[in-house]
């Protein structure tokens, strides 16, 4: 969405399919945040808020207040489509079932609850960490250093430093960009699960998310700004947090101004009348509408029902529709031969690999990659070379060569 201006104007539709409603709720939160008018939320504040909500187990009071305000609005969106279309026309919720809408409303009302005891994130994080480390819990600093240097660094995430990684692994707080107290639970990380108690399954809400990798790889290990990747004495000069903040700021800047982000230099910040930090060069005034809202007239985001992929090819509207399909590593089991029925000719398939899961051995990572190749082959996709993209496998829909074999 943010970089669509770099290519000739075209309409783009995104179809989001998740396996739990909490993930859909977070997608709605991030989309709404990205489309906030700049007159309501400045570029730097928007970027910092996004990273907090995405990667922190604990929030600042200001960010928590923003989440509560939005949660109340989202609860109305899922029950009042006219209000949702008026406020957020880029989003289409029409495909969701009524049962899913009701459950989403309950999730948003939970987010709105200001009582911190409703979700005791610090205790839940520690419990999750103890379960993950087991007998290694008391030596967690050493385990953390090993996972970072011997696994994540070796697999391409060298900009993550030990201080920020251990802070996240130990507390769940990845991004600390302000001198403020991070003490309010991030309720968007909560999810429900059926647990067996005394022979019966009972619903429970807790934290069962990532405890091994961290959110830094999302925006913090690659960037278009080469100065952020410079090294000093063989060590990265910038942290993953700094790179993440730059990348997210650049995305939101492009979304609003439809031009590439030009980060401020030291002379710009020191000079009289220089640009505000984090604002970059302003694009022409006509790049933003009169309300200061990002322009999304050519963008549409559709939320699909949970676990809908096995039935997707049965609907005529989705036949040969998708030009690009992305699978996360946790959803690869849904990559079935029927995928070719909903993929457009020469469609691209992108599959996330398990390179950045430190609790997997190299043999397991390699086995997963081979499994992905076989599943893509069975669905009619052939591999495409992607230099420098080791964390993903790329494929294109087409007839495989007769002499080739699966996995090659």
N, C-alpha and C positions, 0 to 999 in steps of 0.2 A: 504493500500500500504506500509506504513512505517513498519508495524509489521509483514508483510508476511513471513519474514525470520524465525520467531519463530515456524513455522509449516513446515512439509515436502514440498518440492518444488512443486508448482502447478501453473497453469495459472489461472489468475483471470481477469474477465471482469466486468467492472462497466458500467451501463447504467443510464445516468442522464436525468431526465425528469423534466423540470421546467414549470412554467406558464407565465414567461415573459423572454424576451431575455436579459435584463440587468443582471438577475441572472445567465444566462448561461455565459455571458461575464465575470462575477466575478469568476465563476468556472474555466474558462480558465485562468484567471489571477493567481489564487491561484495555479493551477496545474503547470503553467509555472514557477512560483516563486519557488515552492518546488523542481523542477527539475533543477534549476540553478546550474551549476558546482561550486564546492567549491572554485576553483581557481579564479572565477569571483566574487563570493559573499560569504563571510565567514558565519559560522554558526550563530553567534550572530546577525550580520547584517540582515541575511535572516529572522530570527525569529522576530526581531523587525519590519522589513518592513511588514511581513505578518500580525502581529497584528495591525499595523497602518492602513493598507488597509482594513482589515476586520472590525475593530470596531471604527475607528475614523472618525468624520465628517470633521476634518481638518488635513492636513498633513504637515510634514516638507518639506522644499524646496527640499531636497535630494530625499525624497520618491516620491514627485510629479514629479521630473525629471525622475525617474525610470518608473513611470506610463506612462508618455508621450512617452518615448522610446518604451515601450512594446505595447502601443496602436497602434503606427504606424506599428509595426510588426504584430500585430493581424489582422489589417485591410488587410494585405497582405495574412495572413493565410486563411481567409475565402473566398478569391477570387483565391488563388493559392494553390490547394491541394498538388502539388508536393513540394513546399517550406515548407508547414506545415509538411508533412511527413518526410522531410529531417531534420527539426529542432526539431520537437516534435512528434516522431513516436508513442508514447504511446497514442496519441489522435486520435480519428476517428470522423470526421465531415461529413462523407458521407451521413448520414441519414437526414441531415438538408435540408430543401427546399431552392430553389434559392432565393425566396422572403425573407426568414429568414436570409440567408447569406448577402443579400443586406442591410437589416435592421441592422444586426450586424456590418457591415462595417461602417454604419452611427454612431452607438453608439461608436465605437472605435475612429472614427475621432473626435467625441465630447470629448472623454477623452483626446485626443491629443492636443486639443485647449488650449493654455497656458493662455488665457484671463480669469482671475478670475471672471469677470463680467458675463461670460457665465453661471455660476451656483453659485448664491450668497447663499452659504450654511448657513452662520450665520443667515441671515434674514429668510431663509426657515425653519431652525430649530426652531427659536423663534416663528414663525407663527404656526408651527406644535405643539409646546409645549402649546401655548395659546389656540389652539383649543382643545387639549387634557384635559387641566386643567380647562378651562373655568373661572368661578368666583374664583377658587382656585389659580389662577396664582400668585397673590401677596403673597400667603402663600405657595409657591412651596417648600421651604425648609422643612416646617413641613410635607407637603404631601409626599415628598421624603422620609423623615425619617420613616413615617408611612408605606409606601409601602415596604420599605426595612426590617424594624424590625418586623412588624406584618404580612407580607406576604412572602417575599422572604426568610427571615431567618427561618420562621416557616416551610417553604416547602423544606428546605435542603440546602440553599445557605448562610450559616452563615459566610463563609470566606469573603464575600463582605463587605467592611467597608463603613461607611457613607460618608467619604471624597471622595473616588473614585466614589461612586455611584452618589452623588450629582453633582460632576464635569461632569460626563457623562450626567445625566439628564438635566443639565442646559446648557451645551455647545455642547454635542455630542462627546466630546473627552474622550475616555475610557482609553487609554493607553498613558502615558507620561513617556517614558523610557529614554529620553535624555533631557539635559538642552538646549532646542532649541525652536524656535518659531514655533508653530503649527498654521499656518495662511493661508494655501492653501487649497481650497475646494477639498474634496474627490469626484471627479466626478463619481466614480463607484457606489455611493449611489443614483445617480439620476435615475429616471424612468419616463416613459411617461404615461399619462392618458388622457382620453377624458373627458373634462369638458363642462358643458352646459353654454353657454354665449348668452344672448338675444335670447333664444329659440333654439339655434343651438349648436351642439356638436363641440368643437374645441380641437385639440391636445395641451397638455401642458406638460412641463417637470418640475418636482419638486421633493420634498422628501416626500414619503408616507410610509417610513419604520418604524422600531421599535422606540418608544418614551417612552416605559414603563419599559421594562425588562432589556435591556442592553446586550452587547456581552460577559459579564463575564462568563455566564453559559456554553458557548461553550467549553472553556478550563480551566476555573479558579476555579471550585469548587470541582473537584476530581483530584487525582494524584496517581501514583504508588510510589511516594517518600514519605514515612510516615513522615519524618522530617518536611515537609512543612505544615502538618496538625496539628502540635503541638499547644497547647494553653498555654497562660500565664495569670494567674489569671482569667481563664474562657474565655479569648478572643483569637481569632486566632493570632498566631505569624507572619503569612505571609498574605499579601493581595492577592486578586484575580488576580491582575496584575502580581505579582511575580510568582504565581502558573501557570498562563497562559503562561508566558515567559518560565518557566521551561518545561512545557508540550510540547509546540511547538518546543522548542530546542531539546527535547528528540526525538520527531517524526522525525524531519529533520536529526538528527544524525543517527537514525536507518535506514532511507531511504538511506543515503549515505554509511554507514559503515556496515550495516547488523549485528549489535550487539547492545545490550542494552546500553543506555546512563548512564554513571557514572558521576554524577555532581561533580565539583571540591569542595574540602573541604577548610577550612580556612588555614590549614597547606600547602596544595598544592599551594595556591595563594601566601602565604608568603615565602615559601621555595625557595631557589635558583634553578632556572631551573624548577620551577613548571609549571603546565599546564596553558595555557591562560584561563581567566575566560570565562565560557560558552562553553568550548571546550570538557571537559570530557576526559575520557581515549580513546585514538585512537585505532581503530580496526586494524587488520593486513593489510598491504598495498594491498593485493590481494582482499580486500573487496570493493575496489573502482576501477573503470576502469582508463585507462591511462589518460583520459581527466578530471578526477575528477568529473564526472557526476554521479548522482545516477543511479543505474542499474534498468531498467524497462522492460527488455525483456519478462518477464512473465506477464506484466500488460497491460491492454487495457481499455481505457476510451471512451465510445461512447456517443455522445450527440444526443438525440432524438428530433424530432420536438415538438413544443409547444403543450401542451394539447393532447398528442398522446395516453394517457393511454386508453380511451374508445375504440380505434381502435386497440390496441396492440394485442389483442387475434385473430384478423382477419388475422394477418400475420403469415405464417407458420414457419418462422425462430425463432419466439419467443415462440412457443408452448412448454410448459413444460421446459422452459429455466432457470428460475430464482430460485436459491437456497435460496436467502434472498431478501426480499422486505422491504424497509423503506418508511414510510409515515410521513411527517411533519404534525403538527396539522392543518396547513392551507390547506392541500391537502386531508384531510380525506373524504371529499365529493366525491372523486373519487374512494373510496374503494368500488368496486362493485362485485357482484358474479362472473363476468367474470375473476376476478383476479386468480381464481383457474386454469383457462385454460393455463395461462402462467407460473404458479408456478410448480417447479419440485416436485416429491414426497417427502413428509416430509419437504417441504420448511418452512422457518422461516419468520414470518411477525413481523416487529417492527413498532409500531406506537407511535409517540411523543404525550404526553398528554399536557394539558394546565396548569400544576402545577405552572409554572413560569410566568404566565400572571397575574400580580398583580391587574389588573382592573377587574378580574373575582372573584365572590364570591365562597366560598367553595361549595355551592350547584351547581353552574354552572360547576365547575371543576368536581364534581361527576357525573353530568348529561352527560358531554362530555365523561367521561370514560365509562359510561354505553352505550352511543351511539356507541363508538368504539367497545365494546364487541359485540353488536348486528350486526354491519356491518361486523365484522370479522366472526361471526357465519354464516351469510348469504352467505359469500364467501367460507365457508367450512373450516375455521380455528378454532382450539380449543385453549383455554388459556394454557400458560405454566408458571409455577412458576418462578419468577425472583427476589430473595431476594435482597434488597438494590437498586432496580431499579424502584423507584416509579414514576419517570418522564416518563417512557415508559411502554407500554403494549406489551407483547410478546405472539405470537401465533404460532402454528404449523399446517400445512395442514394435515388434516386427517378426518375420519368420526367421528362426535361428538357422544357421548354416547346417547342412546335412551332415558334415563331417565333424562338427563340434560336439562336445560332450558337456553335460551339466556340470557346473562348478568351474568351468574354464573361462 
